[in-house]
Amino acid sequence: MADYTLHCFAQSGHSYKAALMLALCEADWEPVFVDFFNGATRSPEFRAVNEMGECPVLVHGHTTMTQSGVMLDYLSKQFGKFGAQTDEEHREILRWVLWENHKLNSFQGIYRFMLNFAPEAARNDAVNGFLKGRVIAALKVLDAHLANREWIAADRPTTADIACSGYLFYPREEYQWADDEVFPNIEAWKTRVQSLPGWQHPYDLMPGYPLGTEG
Ligand SMILES: N[C@@H](CCC(=O)N[C@@H](CS)C(=O)NCC(=O)O)C(=O)O
């Protein structure tokens, strides 16, 4: 059995943060497929593991964790990688992890879900328009932040970069961007993230792609 077990599914950008961190740290880990689209996270069995009913869940020995930001913090200490070197860096990493969870990845995840995976009856143009506006606003913030720097929270890659990666590597066609909605600094930063040794795409790291499969 692997040292780390990550309960996740391929379409989950929140899970991707933990999966990417495990890959970049060369951890001994294995994914466990969560059948999210058939309601697995609502089952009593899953709620017994995570009362919040969310993926990802990370298990390491007797320690079970939920919330991707907690996992990134834990893993950075376990492996001595991508962490803060000073209290100021720690605060800066935390600032971006809190922000990505609230503004960047939360809205991206929900917007992408509504466009691609929600039942037809639940789709709503007004809701999608609102979500898209929130996503674009968050992307503008990140793009502006990256204008004069290579990495988000320090002079080297940290868990803040891994956290913000959450939904940014999924195919562009899964979002309805207009042609003029480009974020050059984010694109340049993504190239730097992709060049980190061990980087892999979410669909290659986690099970459940294509939709309806477990592999
Ligand atoms: N803040 C959580 C967000 C996790 C999350 O929203 N996961 C989604 C899948 S990508 C989920 O399981 N949602 C179930 C629900 O909201 O009921 C984290 O960073 O881990």
The ligand as an ORCA input file, in Angstrom:
! r2SCAN-3c Opt
* xyz 0 1
  N     -12.283     24.193     -0.056
  C     -12.240     22.840     -0.528
  C     -13.105     22.747     -1.763
  C     -13.334     21.309     -2.158
  C     -14.464     21.171     -3.157
  O     -15.304     22.058     -3.359
  N     -14.482     20.011     -3.820
  C     -15.545     19.714     -4.737
  C     -15.030     18.845     -5.851
  S     -13.884     19.740     -6.852
  C     -16.603     18.923     -4.000
  O     -16.317     17.857     -3.508
  N     -17.816     19.483     -3.919
  C     -18.913     18.810     -3.300
  C     -19.932     19.758     -2.780
  O     -19.676     20.976     -2.761
  O     -20.978     19.274     -2.372
  C     -10.789     22.427     -0.817
  O      -9.968     23.283     -1.133
  O     -10.475     21.230     -0.654
*
